[in-house]
């Protein structure tokens, strides 16, 4: 729960992750967001999984290497070195657990860690990364599952708007490119926080089907 750390807000309120906050967190108050985020947990996890996640502690092994891409993603997320190191270590543990990594994973992890403890965030990410209801296979270096679904969406889209689909095809805008922002990165860094949190709540409740409906 990074927002409960002393000095975090003062150091990071203008960080890249916060660029689309637009005063929303200040207007609602942090306590409101902590409570709201707990509802996100209950949309994704069972009560038993929530209880287990509450007992889970992230374990950092000194021999665990932090990859170059994670270091860069941490730099693109927070301003302070201490906060960059913290998120980089968390993402490295997740990469080790999942056996793969993608930038969209770092977006969601960083956002959730503002409001939730590490154990619950890890449990949510694990469920989203493995459960067929959500986006298994999307957070991979070679995300075949995402590319497949992007082309399924392109087929639906073509049925509704042939001229636009033809135009995108001619310009080389492939589905796995223009679908990435909302199917892999889940609209983080796209929607302002007020709209983003509503988007995420629908995704947590309805899964990958909602991504198609939103698109």
C-alpha positions, 0 to 999 in steps of 0.5 A: 500500500504505497500511498500509506508510506510516509512521504510517498505522495509528496515524492510521486504525485507527479510521477508517470503513473499519476499523469492521468490522476487529474486530481481524482485521488485528492478529491476522493481521498486515499481512505476511499480508494483503499476501501474501493480497492478491497472491493476489487480484490473480492471481485477477483479472489475467493474469500479463501484466497483473500485470507491466504493472500493476507498472510502471504509475504513477498520474499526477495532473494538477493541472488534474483536478478532484476532484468533490464526491461523491469529496471526501465519500467520502474523508471517509467513508473516512479520518480524516487529511487527508493520507490523504483527499487521497491517496484522493480523487486516486486516485479522481479519476484512476479517474473520469477513466479510467472516465468515470463513478463510483459509491460502491461503486467507492470502497469497493473501491478504498480497501480494496485500497489498504491492501494493494496498490500503486496500479498493481495496484489500478487494473488490478483495478478496470479489469478488474472494471469492464469484463469480463463475468465481473465487474460492468461497468456497475455503477459508474455514476451511472445503473447500468442493468446493475446495476438489470437484474441486481437484478431478475433476482435478485428473480425468482429470489428470488420463486421461492424465497420468495413471501411475503418477495418480496411483503412487500418489494414492498409496503413499497417495498423495490425490488431495486436498493435492497436488492441494492446493498450486496452487488452494487455495494458488494461487502459492504464496510461490511457484513461483518466483515473476516474474512468480507469477505475470504473473500467477495471471494476468491470474487467475484474467482475466480467473478465476478458469478455468485458475487454471485447465489449469495451472495445 
